Amino acid sequence: MVRSRKLAVFALVGLFGTNAIPHFVRGITGQRHMTPFGSDSSALCNVLWGSTNAAVAGGLAWQYRDAIDGVSLATAFASGVALAAVLASFWSEENPKLPWE
């Protein structure tokens, strides 16, 4: 596999894997949370959205499992941390809104 393609795939693994966490946790704790489907999505919607994100991350990692090495893991980790930092900044706003709202 071409190195740039591998890095792009594992960047997506990190992004989808990181995005799964807040949605799944908010959902299983019965809390409403913003999803692409609305700013006040139900707990069930968040569980499903978080699970979908986790499935995409897992599916990509499984499909490209032969390409897993230190660089691909570092790429997934770095992209996950970057998304986490962006989300932390977004959620610290007083009234966060999705771009399409």
CYANA upper distance limits for C-alpha pairs under 8 A (distance plus 0.5 A):
  1 MET  CA      5 ARG  CA      7.47
  1 MET  CA      6 LYS  CA      6.99
  1 MET  CA     67 ALA  CA      7.91
  2 VAL  CA      6 LYS  CA      6.80
  3 ARG  CA      7 LEU  CA      6.72
  4 SER  CA      8 ALA  CA      6.66
  5 ARG  CA      9 VAL  CA      6.68
  6 LYS  CA     10 PHE  CA      6.76
  6 LYS  CA     64 TYR  CA      8.39
  6 LYS  CA     67 ALA  CA      7.43
  6 LYS  CA     72 SER  CA      7.50
  7 LEU  CA     11 ALA  CA      6.49
  7 LEU  CA     71 VAL  CA      8.38
  7 LEU  CA     72 SER  CA      6.42
  7 LEU  CA     75 THR  CA      6.84
  8 ALA  CA     12 LEU  CA      6.84
  9 VAL  CA     13 VAL  CA      6.83
  9 VAL  CA     60 LEU  CA      7.51
 10 PHE  CA     14 GLY  CA      6.74
 10 PHE  CA     60 LEU  CA      8.34
 10 PHE  CA     61 ALA  CA      7.69
 10 PHE  CA     72 SER  CA      6.25
 10 PHE  CA     73 LEU  CA      7.63
 10 PHE  CA     75 THR  CA      6.57
 10 PHE  CA     76 ALA  CA      5.38
 11 ALA  CA     15 LEU  CA      6.75
 11 ALA  CA     75 THR  CA      6.10
 11 ALA  CA     76 ALA  CA      5.24
 11 ALA  CA     77 PHE  CA      8.44
 11 ALA  CA     78 ALA  CA      8.27
 11 ALA  CA     79 SER  CA      5.86
 11 ALA  CA     80 GLY  CA      8.14
 12 LEU  CA     16 PHE  CA      6.43
 12 LEU  CA     57 ALA  CA      7.57
 12 LEU  CA     76 ALA  CA      7.67
 12 LEU  CA     79 SER  CA      8.16
 13 VAL  CA     17 GLY  CA      6.32
 13 VAL  CA     56 VAL  CA      8.05
 13 VAL  CA     57 ALA  CA      4.92
 13 VAL  CA     58 GLY  CA      7.77
 13 VAL  CA     60 LEU  CA      6.96
 13 VAL  CA     61 ALA  CA      7.00
 13 VAL  CA     76 ALA  CA      6.35
 14 GLY  CA     18 THR  CA      6.45
 14 GLY  CA     57 ALA  CA      7.68
 14 GLY  CA     75 THR  CA      8.03
 14 GLY  CA     76 ALA  CA      4.58
 14 GLY  CA     77 PHE  CA      6.32
 14 GLY  CA     78 ALA  CA      7.96
 14 GLY  CA     79 SER  CA      5.87
 14 GLY  CA     80 GLY  CA      4.92
 15 LEU  CA     19 ASN  CA      6.59
 15 LEU  CA     57 ALA  CA      8.43
 15 LEU  CA     76 ALA  CA      7.91
 15 LEU  CA     79 SER  CA      6.40
 15 LEU  CA     80 GLY  CA      5.54
 15 LEU  CA     83 LEU  CA      6.85
 16 PHE  CA     20 ALA  CA      6.65
 16 PHE  CA     53 ASN  CA      5.58
 16 PHE  CA     54 ALA  CA      6.87
 16 PHE  CA     56 VAL  CA      7.21
 16 PHE  CA     57 ALA  CA      5.81
 17 GLY  CA     21 ILE  CA      7.50
 17 GLY  CA     53 ASN  CA      6.80
 17 GLY  CA     54 ALA  CA      5.81
 17 GLY  CA     56 VAL  CA      8.50
 17 GLY  CA     57 ALA  CA      5.84
 17 GLY  CA     58 GLY  CA      8.32
 17 GLY  CA     80 GLY  CA      7.75
 18 THR  CA     22 PRO  CA      8.37
 18 THR  CA     80 GLY  CA      5.82
 18 THR  CA     81 VAL  CA      8.38
 18 THR  CA     83 LEU  CA      7.64
 18 THR  CA     84 ALA  CA      7.40
 19 ASN  CA     23 HIS  CA      7.58
 19 ASN  CA     50 GLY  CA      7.57
 19 ASN  CA     53 ASN  CA      7.13
 19 ASN  CA     83 LEU  CA      8.24
 20 ALA  CA     24 PHE  CA      6.49
 20 ALA  CA     49 TRP  CA      7.81
 20 ALA  CA     50 GLY  CA      4.56
 20 ALA  CA     51 SER  CA      6.91
 20 ALA  CA     52 THR  CA      8.04
 20 ALA  CA     53 ASN  CA      5.46
 20 ALA  CA     54 ALA  CA      5.87
 21 ILE  CA     25 VAL  CA      6.52
 21 ILE  CA     50 GLY  CA      6.97
 22 PRO  CA     26 ARG  CA      6.42
 22 PRO  CA     50 GLY  CA      7.92
 23 HIS  CA     27 GLY  CA      6.47
 23 HIS  CA     33 HIS  CA      7.62
 23 HIS  CA     35 THR  CA      8.40
 23 HIS  CA     46 ASN  CA      5.38
 23 HIS  CA     47 VAL  CA      6.69
 23 HIS  CA     49 TRP  CA      7.14
 23 HIS  CA     50 GLY  CA      5.27
 24 PHE  CA     28 ILE  CA      6.61
 24 PHE  CA     46 ASN  CA      6.38
 24 PHE  CA     47 VAL  CA      5.08
 24 PHE  CA     48 LEU  CA      8.05
 24 PHE  CA     49 TRP  CA      7.88
 24 PHE  CA     50 GLY  CA      5.05
 24 PHE  CA     51 SER  CA      7.10
 25 VAL  CA     29 THR  CA      6.69
 25 VAL  CA     47 VAL  CA      8.08
 26 ARG  CA     30 GLY  CA      6.90
 26 ARG  CA     31 GLN  CA      5.60
 26 ARG  CA     32 ARG  CA      7.31
 26 ARG  CA     33 HIS  CA      7.26
 26 ARG  CA     43 ALA  CA      7.26
 26 ARG  CA     46 ASN  CA      7.44
 26 ARG  CA     47 VAL  CA      8.21
 27 GLY  CA     31 GLN  CA      6.10
 27 GLY  CA     32 ARG  CA      7.33
 27 GLY  CA     33 HIS  CA      8.23
 27 GLY  CA     42 SER  CA      7.97
 27 GLY  CA     43 ALA  CA      4.49
 27 GLY  CA     44 LEU  CA      6.41
 27 GLY  CA     45 CYS  CA      7.85
 27 GLY  CA     46 ASN  CA      5.37
 27 GLY  CA     47 VAL  CA      5.25
 28 ILE  CA     43 ALA  CA      7.29
 28 ILE  CA     44 LEU  CA      8.32
 28 ILE  CA     47 VAL  CA      6.90
 29 THR  CA     43 ALA  CA      8.17
 30 GLY  CA     43 ALA  CA      5.64
 30 GLY  CA     44 LEU  CA      8.44
 31 GLN  CA     42 SER  CA      7.73
 31 GLN  CA     43 ALA  CA      5.84
 32 ARG  CA     40 ASP  CA      6.34
 32 ARG  CA     41 SER  CA      5.98
 32 ARG  CA     42 SER  CA      5.35
 32 ARG  CA     43 ALA  CA      5.56
 32 ARG  CA     46 ASN  CA      7.96
 33 HIS  CA     39 SER  CA      7.27
 33 HIS  CA     40 ASP  CA      5.98
 33 HIS  CA     41 SER  CA      5.91
 33 HIS  CA     42 SER  CA      7.36
 33 HIS  CA     43 ALA  CA      7.70
 33 HIS  CA     46 ASN  CA      7.32
 34 MET  CA     38 GLY  CA      6.44
 34 MET  CA     39 SER  CA      4.69
 34 MET  CA     40 ASP  CA      5.77
 34 MET  CA     41 SER  CA      6.11
 35 THR  CA     39 SER  CA      6.69
 35 THR  CA     40 ASP  CA      8.08
 35 THR  CA     41 SER  CA      6.64
 35 THR  CA     46 ASN  CA      7.49
 35 THR  CA     49 TRP  CA      8.02
 36 PRO  CA     98 LEU  CA      8.41
 37 PHE  CA     41 SER  CA      7.30
 39 SER  CA     97 LYS  CA      7.82
 39 SER  CA     98 LEU  CA      7.90
 41 SER  CA     45 CYS  CA      6.56
 41 SER  CA     46 ASN  CA      7.25
 42 SER  CA     46 ASN  CA      6.85
 43 ALA  CA     47 VAL  CA      6.78
 44 LEU  CA     48 LEU  CA      6.74
 45 CYS  CA     49 TRP  CA      6.50
 46 ASN  CA     50 GLY  CA      6.31
 47 VAL  CA     51 SER  CA      6.46
 48 LEU  CA     52 THR  CA      6.55
 49 TRP  CA     53 ASN  CA      6.79
 50 GLY  CA     54 ALA  CA      6.74
 51 SER  CA     55 ALA  CA      6.54
 52 THR  CA     56 VAL  CA      6.70
 53 ASN  CA     57 ALA  CA      6.77
 54 ALA  CA     58 GLY  CA      6.50
 55 ALA  CA     59 GLY  CA      6.28
 56 VAL  CA     60 LEU  CA      6.58
 57 ALA  CA     61 ALA  CA      6.66
 58 GLY  CA     62 TRP  CA      6.47
 59 GLY  CA     63 GLN  CA      6.52
 60 LEU  CA     64 TYR  CA      6.66
 61 ALA  CA     65 ARG  CA      6.05
 61 ALA  CA     68 ILE  CA      8.49
 64 TYR  CA     68 ILE  CA      7.55
 67 ALA  CA     72 SER  CA      7.89
 68 ILE  CA     72 SER  CA      6.15
 68 ILE  CA     73 LEU  CA      7.20
 69 ASP  CA     73 LEU  CA      6.71
 70 GLY  CA     74 ALA  CA      6.53
 71 VAL  CA     75 THR  CA      6.57
 72 SER  CA     76 ALA  CA      6.73
 73 LEU  CA     77 PHE  CA      6.61
 74 ALA  CA     78 ALA  CA      6.45
 75 THR  CA     79 SER  CA      6.59
 76 ALA  CA     80 GLY  CA      6.60
 77 PHE  CA     81 VAL  CA      6.67
 78 ALA  CA     82 ALA  CA      6.62
 79 SER  CA     83 LEU  CA      6.68
 80 GLY  CA     84 ALA  CA      6.61
 81 VAL  CA     85 ALA  CA      6.68
 82 ALA  CA     86 VAL  CA      6.82
 83 LEU  CA     87 LEU  CA      6.56
 84 ALA  CA     88 ALA  CA      6.53
 85 ALA  CA     89 SER  CA      6.75
 86 VAL  CA     90 PHE  CA      6.60
 87 LEU  CA     91 TRP  CA      6.48
 88 ALA  CA     92 SER  CA      6.63
 89 SER  CA     93 GLU  CA      7.44
 90 PHE  CA     96 PRO  CA      6.90
 91 TRP  CA     96 PRO  CA      6.68
 92 SER  CA     96 PRO  CA      8.38
 97 LYS  CA    101 GLU  CA      6.80
